[in-house]
Amino acid sequence: MMKNFSSSPLHSNNNNQTPNHIRERNNRKYSSLSAVSLRFSLRGYGFCMATLFLFCFGSLFYQLNGGPPKILLDIRQYLGESTYLDDHGPPVPRVLPFPSQVVYNRVGKCGSRTVVILLRLLAEKHQFNLVSSDIHNKTRLTKHEQVDLMKNISNIPQPFLYTRHVHFLNFTRFRIEQPVYINIIRDPINRFLSNYFFRRFGDWRGEQNHLIRTPGMKDDERYLDINVCILENYPECSNPRVFYIIPYFCGQHPQCREPGVWALERAKQNVLENYLLVGILEELEDVLLLLERLLPHYFTGVLNIYKSPDYRKMGNMTGTVRKHTPTLEALQVLYHRMRYEYEFYNFIRDQFHLMKKKIGLKSVSQPQAYSPAFLRELSLRTPEPLAEDEELDTDMEDANSWLVHS
């Protein structure tokens, strides 16, 4: 007799539990797959976000630096034959104005502080690099110093304007690109008088300014009468000290410091070949107008700034104080010592007026401050030396005419 195993309790339990086991196994399998899927989903999301962040950061870095990072170029070159530059070409260079290298080797006591104030305002307005040297007492340089200075000037980011009290530098002599020069001069006797009294008594910027500038000057020298200085042939009032303007245009050659025809002619030649403009301080407004026409990317709007009340207030502080005119006899001696300086000044004045005529600038030019005619008429208008209290009124007049007397 055969046993019916299907009716046995054990077999019956197996048959009853099979669907539950299958359901549990399926549930466990589904849960495992869901966990794995969720894990991979979070990883993919994080990877995508990290990739997006790196892409955005790389794009920002690319734009700020004007090109792709070097590491990306290296990777690109490693992965393939071509590079970014092969596919896209070099970046478009910045278009610079012409000229973009300007040197203003400013002559002392020829309105240079006035112009430098203007340049600082213009540099901020037009975004050019202004480098103004604070070296005032080293105009003559050794050959090594010349090369170092010219290299430093050439390395200034363009467009730039460099200004310093220094005699003309010949860049081409050392195979360095020659910048464009500009400058301003004034009547030689006026310049000498301004410098003479400025060294002793400063200007309206501060009563103690002259003591800081010339601390070693003794009272005997500080209060030396200018007529005595000229007539008794003191070194400060004689050649080569009064041969001052021409070396700024002649250059660094030792012979440029010797009063004579050679230095004069070389200075004229350098002006014609290397200077865009040399103006005269007596016609400063016209100088600024010509600079605005010739160098608009540097000087646009300069006349508006110059004529503004705020600027005039600053400019009035640069006038030399205690200045007065020497006697007729002293002026005659001084004029004779400065005959080469006056020949150069007259040459510059004629060139400046010719430039104004070419550009079509019509303006009334002021008469020359001192000319041979003054020797006949000056005796009628030369005042006697003033007392100390009277000189204060003259000083106030000097401050009001700061453009000529700076």
Secondary structure, DSSP 8 states (H G I E B T S, - for coil): ----GGGSHHHHHHHHHHHHHHHHHHHHHHHHHHHHHHHHHHHHHHHHHHHHHHHHHHHHHHHHTTS--HHHHHHHHHHSS--HHHHH-S-------SS-EEEE---TTSSHHHHHHHHHHHHHHHT-EEEE----S-----HHHHHHHHHHHHTS-SSEEEE-S-----GGGGT----EEEEEE--HHHHHHHHHHHHHH-BTT-TTHHHHHSTT--HHHHT--HHHHHHTT-GGGSTTTT--HHHHHH-SSGGGGS-SHHHHHHHHHHHHHHEEEEEEGGGHHHHHHHHHHH-HHHHTTHHHHHTSHHHHHHHGGG-BSS-----HHHHHHHHHHTHHHHHHHHHHHHHHHHHHHHHT--------SS-TTHHHHHHHH------TTTHHHHHHHHHHTHHHH-
